[in-house]
Amino acid sequence: MRSCVTLVGLVLLPCAAALAQPAAINGRVVDSYNKPIADATVLIYEAGVKHGYSTYCPSCYADCGKRTHTNADGSFSFSGLAPDLFFRLLVVRDGYTAKVLDRTDPASGASTTAVLHPRKPVEDLSRVARGLVRNGDGEPLADVVIRPMGVNTDSSSAYGTLDGLDLVSVTNARGEFEVGYSEKAKGIMVWVEARGMATKLAPLPTGGARTTVTVSPGATVRGRLISNGKPVPNAEVGLIGRERGGFGFQFRVFGDPYEEVRIGTQDDGSFVINNVPAPVKWFVYGKMESLNKTGASPLMECATSKDGETINVGDLDVRPGHSVRGTVALSDGAAMPRGMRITISSTKAFDSQTAVLASDGAFEFRNVPAGDYTVFPSVRGYQLPNEKMTVDAKVGGDVSDFKLVLDHK
């Protein structure tokens, strides 16, 4: 899902980092034999802050949308970039698999290299799904990121990063894209991520026909984090579907399996999340990791019903939360290795805290909101009894005697 920046006078607001001395990204695009690829398109698709929490959506920064083409020697360059941001680049060339370069730092001074691998045209139409992305006015959309995430065959459906399934595709100037698989399939499921639009899940049949996917702007969710009547700036807010759901056989979708959106609060404690899919029921919450020195945020429910609407969840009041203290012991009496961790995660929100275990196995989580949680210890060479992955914990007040004993694997 993609959120978007607040508009003031219909002008996108760059982050304050953009006012610093501009930086540049230089790089090359080569093939698997290290030969330069000319006339490849390099696009700045998303950006993020290096420190703190971004108050803008990843694709809403002023530098996003800039593009260039590689020279005869495969080189490319972007100048005048905000040095306090990192960037996600897309590299596209006909006849090659698209490449994503994550967290490219313009202030590092280092050159980056994208290696593109040849992509032969798929002649067996049972191994390819073709699509066309349009907006609500029927206009084709270029530079839309297509993330394949599932394959449907006659006997099974599989999801995740699959061997033989294209990792990413990008629409061309006509809004067209193609996703291939190494074996015969009945269909391919994809996430469609267009800048300024709500993310859309689309099942595509294989074969020669091109399926049209129409995307829309979605809704807006806004609100404010406050503590004792004062704004809470530079904190992080999460948004996740209430029915987290998943996927089953024949591309059956359960609930609303959208990825979490994270956005930072501004100086007045406010936050704005645009391009939210609708109709969907959501949880909105202040992230524990960003608030554990301030307090705990309640879990707020809201629902989007249609494109273009704005949902104001009001004030999320940050108040002192609960502490959860305990110890992790090893059943064989061994000393706790250094650097081991334990995590507490909400069963509703996509929210967690992680603590480092002390040498005696002691830990503490601070400002935990009331609710139901799972606890997951990560100790090298040990596991929970009966090969359990997590244990349940209900937090309605302070907890001071939480104890876990781990068995040797």
Disulfide bonds with the S-S distance in Angstrom:
Cys57-Cys60 2.05
